[in-house]
Amino acid sequence: MNALVYHGPGKRSWDEKPSPTRQRPTDAIVRITKTTICGTDLHILKGDVPEVPVGLTLGHEGVGVVTEIGGGVTGFKPGDHVIISCITSCGKCAACRRGMYSHCADGGWLLGHLLDGTQAEYVRIPHADGSLHLIPPGCDDEEPLVMLSDILPTGYECGVLNGEIQPGDTIAIIGAGPIGLSSLLTAQFYAPSQIIMIDPDANRLEVAKTFGATHTLSPADAAAGILKLTEGKGVDVAIEAVGVPETFEICEAIIAPGGRIANVGVHGRSVTLHLQKLWAQNITIRTRLVDTVSTPMLLKTVRAGRLEPRRLITHRFPLHEIMQAYDTFGNAAREKALKIILTA
């Protein structure tokens, strides 16, 4: 088979590799039908995730068809169409029993991180029963379901739920990329009064308006603009959706007393915690990895037409053109790219 292979920081290639085989009774092999590229893949290529081994197949999102199952798999059979979770879950350990699948004792974020991932023709899924979601019969359009592998659960769980958004809240989302826009889409479940999107890219801010943002600001105007929009108070919730020190500092600058900062971005550098300002302001700062515990609920909202992840898709490529797709995604501002669908 062919796969997108990581060869160290800044190095990737579309290579021929052996097809995966089952290693445990709980494994399944899935033939990839559609996958995508995540901002985390770009962080890996920058060297921000140093534990990723050279020679690994990247990717942790996708949908496909089960081709083989081990004797310990009970929830799936060959021929099933499935959503692949970005998080591997045994479903039995203490962390999994608490719904903290990202901290599974024998799983967590493995695909495209520590194990070969989904940017390939086939992928091995450990703990298949806890790491796949069946696509119900009648869901003929698999493209938007790729967004349920990672970015929609991430935006919702790490941004919206960690931010504890309440009806009437004023929220700011720093970063109008796919994750920030996923937070924007799912924040509207809770009827905030204002959703302020902050990003340097004018095109992405225009997209954010069509997705439901009430106001948009550039990073340079963020602090003053937020004070003006909130009558000097700051925002109730600030969602950091980029992963660089500058955007985290914006969150610290605009949060109101009693507010919540929810960090979603993957940080490769240390950030400055301005505790001299925050210590007496009753500020909550929360971080987490996505657990994908919300994927079944999000799938229901998509099927009901209440959530439209297709709106995040801007580009499409055949899987064998993934090198060009990476170039497009890596120049997102120039190419006006959000999510790219790769079809095998």
C-alpha positions as CSV (number, residue, x, y, z in Angstrom):
1,M,0.0,0.0,0.0
2,N,1.0,3.7,-0.1
3,A,1.1,6.1,2.8
4,L,2.2,9.6,3.8
5,V,5.4,9.0,5.8
6,Y,7.1,11.3,8.3
7,H,10.9,11.5,7.9
8,G,11.7,14.0,10.6
9,P,11.0,17.7,10.9
10,G,10.1,19.3,7.6
11,K,10.4,15.9,5.7
12,R,7.5,13.9,4.4
13,S,6.9,11.6,1.4
14,W,4.3,9.4,-0.3
15,D,5.9,6.0,0.0
16,E,5.1,2.3,-0.5
17,K,4.8,0.5,2.8
18,P,3.6,-3.0,3.8
19,S,-0.1,-3.2,4.5
20,P,-1.0,-3.4,8.2
21,T,-1.8,-6.7,9.8
22,R,-3.7,-7.6,12.9
23,Q,-1.5,-7.9,16.0
24,R,-4.1,-8.5,18.7
25,P,-7.5,-10.1,18.9
26,T,-9.0,-6.7,19.5
27,D,-7.6,-5.2,16.3
28,A,-9.5,-4.3,13.1
29,I,-8.1,-3.4,9.7
30,V,-9.9,-0.6,7.9
31,R,-9.6,0.4,4.3
32,I,-9.5,4.2,4.1
33,T,-12.1,5.8,1.9
34,K,-11.7,9.4,3.0
35,T,-9.2,11.1,5.3
36,T,-7.9,14.6,5.9
37,I,-4.9,16.7,7.1
38,C,-5.0,18.2,10.6
39,G,-3.2,21.2,12.0
40,T,-1.6,18.8,14.4
41,D,0.1,17.1,11.4
42,L,1.7,20.4,10.6
43,H,2.8,20.8,14.3
44,I,4.5,17.3,13.9
45,L,6.2,18.4,10.7
46,K,7.5,21.5,12.5
47,G,9.1,19.3,15.2
48,D,6.6,20.4,17.9
49,V,5.8,16.7,18.8
50,P,9.3,15.2,19.2
51,E,8.1,11.7,20.3
52,V,6.8,11.0,16.8
53,P,9.2,8.4,15.3
54,V,10.8,8.7,11.9
55,G,9.0,6.4,9.4
56,L,5.6,6.8,10.9
57,T,2.5,7.1,8.7
58,L,0.8,10.4,9.7
59,G,-3.0,11.1,10.1
60,H,-5.6,10.4,12.8
61,E,-8.9,11.2,11.0
62,G,-10.9,9.3,8.5
63,V,-13.7,7.1,7.5
64,G,-13.5,3.7,5.9
65,V,-14.7,0.1,5.5
66,V,-13.7,-2.7,7.9
67,T,-11.9,-5.4,6.0
68,E,-10.7,-7.7,8.9
69,I,-11.4,-8.1,12.6
70,G,-9.8,-10.0,15.3
71,G,-11.5,-12.7,17.4
72,G,-12.0,-10.2,20.3
73,V,-13.9,-7.6,18.2
74,T,-17.7,-7.9,18.9
75,G,-19.1,-4.6,17.7
76,F,-18.0,-4.6,14.1
77,K,-17.8,-6.9,11.1
78,P,-16.1,-6.8,7.7
79,G,-18.0,-4.5,5.4
80,D,-19.1,-2.1,8.1
81,H,-18.6,1.6,7.2
82,V,-17.0,3.4,10.2
83,I,-15.8,6.7,11.5
84,I,-12.2,6.3,12.9
85,S,-11.7,8.1,16.2
86,C,-8.5,10.0,16.6
87,I,-8.4,8.5,20.2
88,T,-7.8,4.8,20.8
89,S,-9.8,3.5,23.8
90,C,-9.8,0.1,25.5
91,G,-13.0,1.0,27.3
92,K,-12.0,-1.0,30.4
93,C,-9.2,0.8,32.2
94,A,-9.8,3.4,35.1
95,A,-9.4,6.4,32.8
96,C,-11.8,5.0,30.1
97,R,-14.4,4.3,32.8
98,R,-14.2,8.0,33.7
99,G,-14.7,8.9,30.0
100,M,-11.1,10.1,29.8
101,Y,-10.3,8.1,26.7
102,S,-7.3,10.2,25.8
103,H,-5.7,8.8,28.9
104,C,-6.5,5.2,28.2
105,A,-3.8,3.0,29.8
106,D,-3.4,1.1,26.5
107,G,-4.5,3.8,24.1
108,G,-5.0,7.5,23.9
109,W,-3.6,9.5,20.9
110,L,-1.8,6.7,19.1
111,L,-2.8,7.0,15.4
112,G,-0.3,9.2,13.5
113,H,1.5,9.9,16.7
114,L,3.0,6.6,18.0
115,L,1.3,4.2,15.6
116,D,0.9,4.3,11.8
117,G,-2.1,6.5,11.0
118,T,-4.9,7.2,8.5
119,Q,-3.1,9.0,5.7
120,A,-2.8,5.6,3.9
121,E,-4.8,3.1,2.0
122,Y,-5.2,0.9,5.1
123,V,-4.9,1.3,8.8
124,R,-4.8,-1.0,11.8
125,I,-7.2,0.1,14.6
126,P,-6.3,-1.2,18.1
127,H,-9.2,-1.7,20.5
128,A,-11.6,-1.5,17.5
129,D,-14.7,-1.8,19.7
130,G,-13.8,1.4,21.6
131,S,-12.1,3.3,18.7
132,L,-14.6,3.1,15.8
133,H,-18.1,4.4,15.3
134,L,-20.5,2.7,13.0
135,I,-21.9,4.9,10.2
136,P,-25.6,4.1,10.2
137,P,-27.2,2.8,7.1
138,G,-28.5,5.6,4.9
139,C,-25.6,7.9,5.5
140,D,-24.4,7.9,1.9
141,D,-22.3,11.1,2.2
142,E,-19.2,10.3,4.2
143,E,-17.3,13.5,3.5
144,P,-18.7,15.5,6.5
145,L,-18.4,12.6,8.8
146,V,-14.6,12.8,8.6
147,M,-15.0,16.0,10.7
148,L,-16.2,13.7,13.5
149,S,-12.9,11.9,13.9
150,D,-11.2,14.9,15.6
151,I,-11.9,18.5,14.9
152,L,-15.6,18.7,15.8
153,P,-15.2,16.7,19.1
154,T,-12.0,18.7,19.8
155,G,-13.6,22.1,19.3
156,Y,-16.6,21.0,21.3
157,E,-14.9,19.2,24.2
158,C,-11.7,21.1,24.6
159,G,-13.2,24.5,23.8
160,V,-16.9,24.7,24.5
161,L,-17.2,22.2,27.3
162,N,-14.0,23.2,29.0
163,G,-15.1,26.8,28.6
164,E,-18.3,25.9,30.4
165,I,-20.3,28.2,28.0
166,Q,-23.6,29.3,29.4
167,P,-26.6,31.0,27.7
168,G,-25.9,34.7,27.4
169,D,-22.1,34.4,27.7
170,T,-19.8,36.6,25.7
171,I,-17.1,34.4,24.2
172,A,-14.0,35.0,22.1
173,I,-12.3,32.4,19.9
174,I,-8.7,33.1,19.0
175,G,-8.0,31.4,15.8
176,A,-10.4,31.0,12.9
177,G,-8.9,27.8,11.6
178,P,-10.8,24.5,11.4
179,I,-10.6,23.9,15.2
180,G,-11.7,27.5,16.1
181,L,-14.6,27.3,13.6
182,S,-15.6,23.9,15.1
183,S,-15.7,25.6,18.5
184,L,-17.8,28.4,16.9
185,L,-20.3,26.0,15.4
186,T,-20.8,23.9,18.6
187,A,-20.7,26.9,21.0
188,Q,-24.1,27.9,19.4
189,F,-25.6,24.9,21.1
190,Y,-25.6,27.0,24.3
191,A,-26.9,30.4,22.9
192,P,-24.1,32.8,23.9
193,S,-25.0,36.4,23.4
194,Q,-21.7,37.3,21.5
195,I,-19.2,35.2,19.7
196,I,-16.1,37.2,18.8
197,M,-13.7,35.6,16.4
198,I,-10.1,36.8,16.4
199,D,-7.7,36.0,13.5
200,P,-5.3,37.9,11.2
201,D,-6.7,36.3,8.1
202,A,-9.5,38.5,6.7
203,N,-10.9,35.6,4.6
204,R,-11.3,33.3,7.6
205,L,-13.0,36.1,9.5
206,E,-15.5,36.5,6.7
207,V,-16.1,32.7,6.8
208,A,-16.6,33.0,10.6
209,K,-19.4,35.5,10.1
210,T,-21.2,33.1,7.9
211,F,-20.8,30.4,10.6
212,G,-22.4,32.6,13.2
213,A,-19.7,34.9,14.6
214,T,-21.3,38.1,15.8
215,H,-18.1,40.2,15.6
216,T,-14.6,39.7,14.2
217,L,-11.3,41.3,15.2
218,S,-7.7,41.2,14.2
219,P,-5.2,40.2,16.9
220,A,-3.8,43.7,16.9
221,D,-7.2,45.2,17.7
222,A,-8.3,42.4,20.0
223,A,-7.7,43.9,23.4
224,A,-9.2,47.3,22.7
225,G,-11.9,45.8,20.6
226,I,-13.0,43.4,23.2
227,L,-13.2,46.1,25.9
228,K,-15.3,48.2,23.6
229,L,-17.7,45.3,22.7
230,T,-18.0,44.3,26.4
231,E,-18.3,47.7,28.0
232,G,-14.9,47.3,29.6
233,K,-15.6,44.0,31.2
234,G,-13.8,41.4,29.0
235,V,-15.2,38.1,27.8
236,D,-16.7,35.3,29.9
237,V,-14.9,32.6,27.9
238,A,-11.8,32.8,25.8
239,I,-11.0,29.8,23.6
240,E,-7.4,29.5,22.4
241,A,-7.4,27.6,19.1
242,V,-4.0,28.2,17.6
243,G,-1.2,26.9,19.9
244,V,1.3,29.8,20.0
245,P,2.3,32.0,23.0
246,E,0.9,35.1,21.4
247,T,-2.6,33.8,21.2
248,F,-2.6,32.5,24.7
249,E,-1.5,35.9,25.9
250,I,-4.5,37.5,24.1
251,C,-6.8,35.2,26.1
252,E,-5.1,36.4,29.3
253,A,-5.6,40.0,28.2
254,I,-9.3,39.8,27.4
255,I,-10.7,37.6,30.0
256,A,-13.2,39.1,32.5
257,P,-13.1,38.5,36.3
258,G,-14.6,35.1,36.9
259,G,-14.0,34.0,33.3
260,R,-12.7,30.8,31.8
261,I,-9.8,30.3,29.4
262,A,-10.1,27.0,27.5
263,N,-6.9,26.0,25.7
264,V,-7.4,23.9,22.6
265,G,-4.2,24.6,20.5
266,V,-1.2,22.3,20.4
267,H,1.7,24.3,22.0
268,G,5.3,23.6,21.0
269,R,6.7,26.5,23.0
270,S,6.3,27.7,26.6
271,V,3.7,30.5,27.2
272,T,3.9,33.2,29.8
273,L,1.3,33.0,32.6
274,H,0.6,36.5,33.8
275,L,-0.3,35.4,37.3
276,Q,0.3,38.9,38.7
277,K,-2.8,39.9,36.9
278,L,-4.9,36.8,37.1
279,W,-4.4,35.6,40.7
280,A,-7.1,37.8,42.2
281,Q,-9.5,37.7,39.2
282,N,-11.0,34.2,39.8
283,I,-9.9,33.0,36.4
284,T,-10.1,29.3,35.5
285,I,-7.6,27.9,32.9
286,R,-8.4,24.5,31.5
287,T,-6.5,22.2,29.2
288,R,-7.2,18.7,27.9
289,L,-6.8,16.3,25.0
290,V,-10.0,15.4,23.1
291,D,-11.6,12.2,24.4
292,T,-14.1,11.9,21.5
293,V,-16.7,11.0,24.1
294,S,-19.0,13.4,22.3
295,T,-18.8,11.8,18.9
296,P,-22.1,9.8,19.1
297,M,-24.0,13.0,20.1
298,L,-22.4,15.0,17.4
299,L,-23.2,12.3,14.8
300,K,-26.9,12.6,15.9
301,T,-26.8,16.4,15.4
302,V,-25.3,16.0,12.0
303,R,-27.8,13.4,10.9
304,A,-30.6,15.7,12.2
305,G,-29.3,18.6,10.1
306,R,-28.5,20.7,13.2
307,L,-24.8,20.7,12.6
308,E,-23.3,21.1,9.1
309,P,-19.6,20.0,9.1
310,R,-19.5,20.1,5.3
311,R,-19.1,23.9,5.6
312,L,-15.6,23.3,6.8
313,I,-14.5,21.6,3.6
314,T,-12.8,23.8,1.1
315,H,-10.6,21.5,-1.0
316,R,-10.7,18.0,-2.3
317,F,-7.8,15.8,-3.6
318,P,-7.4,12.1,-4.5
319,L,-5.3,10.4,-1.8
320,H,-2.4,9.9,-4.1
321,E,-2.0,13.7,-4.4
322,I,-1.6,14.1,-0.7
323,M,1.8,15.8,-1.1
324,Q,0.1,18.6,-3.1
325,A,-2.7,18.6,-0.5
326,Y,-0.1,19.2,2.2
327,D,1.3,22.1,0.3
328,T,-2.2,23.6,0.0
329,F,-3.0,23.1,3.7
330,G,0.4,24.5,4.7
331,N,-0.3,27.7,2.8
332,A,-3.9,27.9,4.1
333,A,-4.1,31.7,4.0
334,R,-3.0,32.0,0.4
335,E,-5.1,29.0,-0.7
336,K,-8.1,29.9,1.5
337,A,-8.0,26.4,2.8
338,L,-9.9,25.0,5.9
339,K,-10.3,21.3,5.7
340,I,-9.1,19.1,2.8
341,I,-10.8,15.9,1.9
342,L,-8.6,13.1,0.5
343,T,-10.5,10.3,-1.3
344,A,-8.9,6.9,-1.8
